[in-house]
Amino acid sequence: MDYQMMLQGIPVKVFLCRDGDWRHDTVFLYNTQKVITRVEIRAIIQYLYDEGYIKDRRTRYMIADGNTYEI
């Protein structure tokens, strides 16, 4: 199951792997601002964890700005 939402003004998509292993899940943060700070990233990941969207706070995330991707 995948989720899409807007958190702190940042579009977020959560892609969960079908095998159920959190290490294969990915959170995409779509950069519509100049900079997404580490504080914002931590707050988003914490929210996703607290609300049960992700199983572990170490879930991989990627920042997409349209041209490049950062892990």
SEMARDREN-515608 format. One record per atom (N, C-alpha, C, CB): residue in three letters; atom name; x, y, z. Coordinates in nm, 2 decimals. Each point is the difference from the previous one (the first is absolute). Glycine has a CB too. Layout:
SEMARDREN-515608
r,a,u,v,w
ALA,CA,X,Y,Z $
...
This chain:
SEMARDREN-515608
r,a,u,v,w
MET,N,0.08,-0.12,0.00 $
MET,CA,-0.08,0.12,0.00 $
MET,C,0.09,0.12,0.00 $
MET,CB,-0.19,-0.12,0.12 $
ASP,N,0.15,0.22,-0.19 $
ASP,CA,0.07,0.13,-0.01 $
ASP,C,-0.08,0.11,0.05 $
ASP,CB,0.13,-0.09,-0.20 $
TYR,N,-0.07,0.19,0.25 $
TYR,CA,-0.07,0.12,0.06 $
TYR,C,0.06,0.13,-0.06 $
TYR,CB,-0.04,-0.13,0.21 $
GLN,N,-0.05,0.22,-0.23 $
GLN,CA,0.04,0.14,-0.05 $
GLN,C,-0.06,0.10,0.10 $
GLN,CB,0.02,-0.08,-0.25 $
MET,N,0.06,0.18,0.28 $
MET,CA,-0.05,0.10,0.09 $
MET,C,0.08,0.13,-0.01 $
MET,CB,-0.09,-0.18,0.16 $
MET,N,0.05,0.28,-0.09 $
MET,CA,0.07,0.13,0.00 $
MET,C,0.04,0.02,0.15 $
MET,CB,-0.12,0.10,-0.20 $
LEU,N,0.25,-0.09,0.23 $
LEU,CA,0.04,0.02,0.14 $
LEU,C,0.09,0.12,0.00 $
LEU,CB,-0.02,-0.25,0.05 $
GLN,N,-0.01,0.34,0.04 $
GLN,CA,0.08,0.13,0.01 $
GLN,C,0.02,0.06,-0.14 $
GLN,CB,0.12,-0.09,0.20 $
GLY,N,-0.22,0.09,-0.28 $
GLY,CA,0.01,0.06,-0.13 $
GLY,C,0.08,-0.08,-0.10 $
GLY,CB,-0.03,0.22,0.11 $
ILE,N,0.07,-0.34,-0.08 $
ILE,CA,0.08,-0.08,-0.09 $
ILE,C,-0.08,-0.12,-0.04 $
ILE,CB,0.21,0.07,0.11 $
PRO,N,-0.22,-0.09,-0.25 $
PRO,CA,-0.07,-0.13,-0.04 $
PRO,C,0.08,-0.12,0.03 $
PRO,CB,-0.10,0.13,-0.19 $
VAL,N,0.04,-0.23,0.25 $
VAL,CA,0.07,-0.12,0.05 $
VAL,C,-0.08,-0.12,-0.06 $
VAL,CB,0.08,0.11,0.21 $
LYS,N,0.00,-0.21,-0.26 $
LYS,CA,-0.05,-0.13,-0.04 $
LYS,C,0.07,-0.11,0.07 $
LYS,CB,-0.06,0.09,-0.23 $
VAL,N,-0.01,-0.18,0.29 $
VAL,CA,0.05,-0.11,0.07 $
VAL,C,-0.02,-0.13,-0.08 $
VAL,CB,-0.03,0.11,0.23 $
PHE,N,0.13,-0.18,-0.28 $
PHE,CA,-0.01,-0.12,-0.07 $
PHE,C,0.04,-0.12,0.09 $
PHE,CB,0.05,0.12,-0.22 $
LEU,N,-0.14,-0.21,0.25 $
LEU,CA,0.03,-0.11,0.08 $
LEU,C,0.02,-0.12,-0.09 $
LEU,CB,-0.14,0.10,0.19 $
CYS,N,0.25,-0.18,-0.16 $
CYS,CA,0.03,-0.12,-0.07 $
CYS,C,-0.10,-0.11,0.03 $
CYS,CB,0.24,0.07,-0.01 $
ARG,N,-0.28,-0.15,-0.08 $
ARG,CA,-0.10,-0.10,0.02 $
ARG,C,0.06,-0.11,0.09 $
ARG,CB,-0.10,0.04,-0.22 $
ASP,N,0.23,-0.05,0.23 $
ASP,CA,0.05,-0.11,0.09 $
ASP,C,0.00,0.03,0.15 $
ASP,CB,0.15,-0.06,-0.19 $
GLY,N,-0.20,0.18,0.22 $
GLY,CA,-0.02,0.03,0.14 $
GLY,C,0.13,0.04,0.08 $
GLY,CB,-0.19,-0.15,-0.01 $
ASP,N,0.30,0.15,-0.06 $
ASP,CA,0.13,0.04,0.06 $
ASP,C,0.02,0.15,-0.01 $
ASP,CB,0.10,-0.23,-0.05 $
TRP,N,-0.09,0.30,0.17 $
TRP,CA,0.00,0.14,0.00 $
TRP,C,0.13,0.05,-0.07 $
TRP,CB,-0.13,0.00,0.21 $
ARG,N,0.23,-0.08,-0.22 $
ARG,CA,0.13,0.04,-0.07 $
ARG,C,-0.02,0.02,-0.15 $
ARG,CB,0.13,-0.12,0.18 $
HIS,N,-0.24,0.07,-0.23 $
HIS,CA,-0.02,0.01,-0.14 $
HIS,C,-0.10,0.11,-0.03 $
HIS,CB,0.04,-0.24,-0.03 $
ASP,N,-0.09,0.31,0.13 $
ASP,CA,-0.10,0.11,-0.02 $
ASP,C,0.08,0.13,-0.03 $
ASP,CB,-0.16,-0.11,0.16 $
THR,N,0.09,0.21,-0.22 $
THR,CA,0.06,0.12,-0.04 $
THR,C,-0.10,0.12,0.02 $
THR,CB,0.15,-0.12,-0.16 $
VAL,N,-0.10,0.23,0.22 $
VAL,CA,-0.08,0.12,0.01 $
VAL,C,0.06,0.10,-0.10 $
VAL,CB,-0.06,-0.05,0.25 $
PHE,N,-0.03,0.11,-0.33 $
PHE,CA,0.05,0.10,-0.09 $
PHE,C,-0.06,0.13,0.05 $
PHE,CB,0.00,-0.16,-0.20 $
LEU,N,0.09,0.26,0.21 $
LEU,CA,-0.03,0.14,0.03 $
LEU,C,0.02,0.08,-0.12 $
LEU,CB,0.07,-0.03,0.25 $
TYR,N,-0.17,0.10,-0.30 $
TYR,CA,0.01,0.07,-0.12 $
TYR,C,0.03,0.15,0.03 $
TYR,CB,-0.16,-0.16,-0.12 $
ASN,N,0.28,0.20,0.08 $
ASN,CA,0.05,0.13,0.03 $
ASN,C,-0.07,0.11,-0.08 $
ASN,CB,0.22,-0.10,0.06 $
THR,N,-0.32,0.17,0.00 $
THR,CA,-0.06,0.11,-0.07 $
THR,C,0.05,0.13,0.06 $
THR,CB,-0.21,-0.14,-0.04 $
GLN,N,0.30,0.13,0.13 $
GLN,CA,0.06,0.12,0.06 $
GLN,C,0.15,0.01,-0.04 $
GLN,CB,-0.16,-0.01,0.20 $
LYS,N,0.23,0.11,-0.15 $
LYS,CA,0.14,0.01,-0.03 $
LYS,C,0.08,-0.11,0.07 $
LYS,CB,-0.02,0.25,-0.04 $
VAL,N,-0.01,-0.27,0.17 $
VAL,CA,0.07,-0.09,0.09 $
VAL,C,-0.10,-0.08,0.09 $
VAL,CB,0.21,0.15,-0.01 $
ILE,N,-0.19,-0.28,0.02 $
ILE,CA,-0.07,-0.07,0.11 $
ILE,C,0.11,-0.03,0.10 $
ILE,CB,-0.17,-0.11,-0.16 $
THR,N,0.15,0.16,0.28 $
THR,CA,0.10,-0.01,0.11 $
THR,C,-0.01,-0.14,0.06 $
THR,CB,-0.01,0.25,0.04 $
ARG,N,0.13,-0.28,0.03 $
ARG,CA,0.00,-0.13,0.07 $
ARG,C,-0.10,-0.01,0.11 $
ARG,CB,0.24,-0.01,-0.05 $
VAL,N,-0.27,0.13,0.11 $
VAL,CA,-0.10,0.01,0.11 $
VAL,C,-0.14,-0.04,-0.06 $
VAL,CB,0.14,0.18,0.12 $
GLU,N,-0.17,-0.13,-0.24 $
GLU,CA,-0.13,-0.03,-0.06 $
GLU,C,-0.01,-0.15,-0.04 $
GLU,CB,-0.01,0.24,-0.09 $
ILE,N,0.13,-0.29,0.04 $
ILE,CA,0.00,-0.14,-0.04 $
ILE,C,-0.02,-0.09,0.12 $
ILE,CB,0.15,0.05,-0.18 $
ARG,N,-0.08,-0.02,0.29 $
ARG,CA,-0.02,-0.08,0.13 $
ARG,C,-0.15,0.01,0.05 $
ARG,CB,0.24,0.04,0.05 $
ALA,N,-0.30,0.08,-0.06 $
ALA,CA,-0.13,0.02,0.05 $
ALA,C,-0.10,-0.08,-0.09 $
ALA,CB,0.06,0.23,0.09 $
ILE,N,-0.04,-0.23,-0.22 $
ILE,CA,-0.09,-0.08,-0.09 $
ILE,C,0.02,-0.15,0.03 $
ILE,CB,0.02,0.19,-0.18 $
ILE,N,0.10,-0.24,0.18 $
ILE,CA,0.02,-0.14,0.03 $
ILE,C,-0.06,-0.04,0.13 $
ILE,CB,0.22,0.01,-0.13 $
GLN,N,-0.20,0.08,0.24 $
GLN,CA,-0.06,-0.03,0.13 $
GLN,C,-0.15,-0.01,-0.01 $
GLN,CB,0.20,0.11,0.11 $
TYR,N,-0.26,-0.02,-0.18 $
TYR,CA,-0.15,0.00,-0.02 $
TYR,C,-0.04,-0.13,-0.07 $
TYR,CB,0.00,0.26,-0.01 $
LEU,N,0.07,-0.29,-0.10 $
LEU,CA,-0.04,-0.12,-0.07 $
LEU,C,0.01,-0.13,0.09 $
LEU,CB,0.08,0.11,-0.21 $
TYR,N,0.02,-0.11,0.29 $
TYR,CA,0.02,-0.11,0.10 $
TYR,C,-0.10,0.00,0.11 $
TYR,CB,0.24,0.01,-0.05 $
ASP,N,-0.27,0.10,0.11 $
ASP,CA,-0.10,0.01,0.10 $
ASP,C,-0.14,-0.04,-0.04 $
ASP,CB,0.14,0.19,0.10 $
GLU,N,-0.17,-0.15,-0.23 $
GLU,CA,-0.13,-0.03,-0.05 $
GLU,C,-0.02,-0.14,-0.06 $
GLU,CB,-0.02,0.25,-0.04 $
GLY,N,0.14,-0.32,0.03 $
GLY,CA,-0.01,-0.14,-0.05 $
GLY,C,0.01,-0.01,-0.15 $
GLY,CB,-0.14,-0.05,0.19 $
TYR,N,0.18,0.15,-0.26 $
TYR,CA,0.02,0.00,-0.14 $
TYR,C,0.13,-0.08,-0.04 $
TYR,CB,-0.12,0.21,-0.03 $
ILE,N,0.22,-0.20,0.12 $
ILE,CA,0.13,-0.07,-0.02 $
ILE,C,0.03,-0.08,0.13 $
ILE,CB,0.09,0.17,-0.16 $
LYS,N,-0.02,-0.28,0.15 $
LYS,CA,0.03,-0.09,0.11 $
LYS,C,0.12,0.04,0.08 $
LYS,CB,-0.11,-0.18,-0.13 $
ASP,N,0.20,0.26,0.07 $
ASP,CA,0.13,0.03,0.07 $
ASP,C,0.04,0.14,-0.05 $
ASP,CB,0.07,-0.25,0.01 $
ARG,N,-0.01,0.32,0.09 $
ARG,CA,0.05,0.14,-0.03 $
ARG,C,0.12,0.00,-0.09 $
ARG,CB,-0.09,0.07,0.21 $
ARG,N,0.15,-0.19,-0.23 $
ARG,CA,0.12,-0.01,-0.09 $
ARG,C,-0.04,-0.02,-0.15 $
ARG,CB,0.13,-0.09,0.20 $
THR,N,-0.26,0.09,-0.22 $
THR,CA,-0.05,-0.03,-0.14 $
THR,C,0.07,0.10,-0.10 $
THR,CB,-0.22,-0.08,0.09 $
ARG,N,0.26,0.03,-0.20 $
ARG,CA,0.07,0.08,-0.10 $
ARG,C,-0.09,0.11,-0.05 $
ARG,CB,0.14,-0.20,-0.07 $
TYR,N,-0.08,0.32,0.05 $
TYR,CA,-0.08,0.11,-0.06 $
TYR,C,0.08,0.05,-0.12 $
TYR,CB,-0.11,0.06,0.22 $
MET,N,0.04,0.00,-0.31 $
MET,CA,0.07,0.07,-0.11 $
MET,C,-0.07,0.13,-0.02 $
MET,CB,0.06,-0.22,-0.11 $
ILE,N,0.03,0.32,0.07 $
ILE,CA,-0.06,0.14,-0.03 $
ILE,C,0.01,0.01,-0.15 $
ILE,CB,0.08,0.10,0.23 $
ALA,N,-0.19,-0.07,-0.29 $
ALA,CA,-0.01,0.02,-0.14 $
ALA,C,-0.03,0.14,-0.03 $
ALA,CB,-0.08,-0.23,-0.03 $
ASP,N,0.17,0.30,-0.05 $
ASP,CA,-0.03,0.14,-0.04 $
ASP,C,-0.03,0.01,-0.14 $
ASP,CB,0.16,0.07,0.17 $
GLY,N,-0.19,-0.18,-0.24 $
GLY,CA,-0.04,0.00,-0.14 $
GLY,C,0.12,-0.04,-0.09 $
GLY,CB,-0.16,0.18,0.05 $
ASN,N,0.28,-0.15,-0.01 $
ASN,CA,0.11,-0.03,-0.09 $
ASN,C,0.10,-0.10,0.06 $
ASN,CB,-0.02,0.22,-0.10 $
THR,N,0.04,-0.21,0.23 $
THR,CA,0.09,-0.09,0.07 $
THR,C,-0.06,-0.06,0.12 $
THR,CB,0.19,0.14,-0.07 $
TYR,N,-0.13,-0.24,0.13 $
TYR,CA,-0.05,-0.07,0.11 $
TYR,C,0.11,-0.02,0.10 $
TYR,CB,-0.17,-0.12,-0.14 $
GLU,N,0.14,0.14,0.27 $
GLU,CA,0.09,-0.01,0.11 $
GLU,C,-0.04,-0.10,0.10 $
GLU,CB,0.06,0.24,-0.03 $
ILE,N,0.03,-0.33,0.07 $
ILE,CA,-0.04,-0.09,0.11 $
ILE,C,0.05,0.05,0.13 $
ILE,CB,0.02,-0.19,-0.16 $
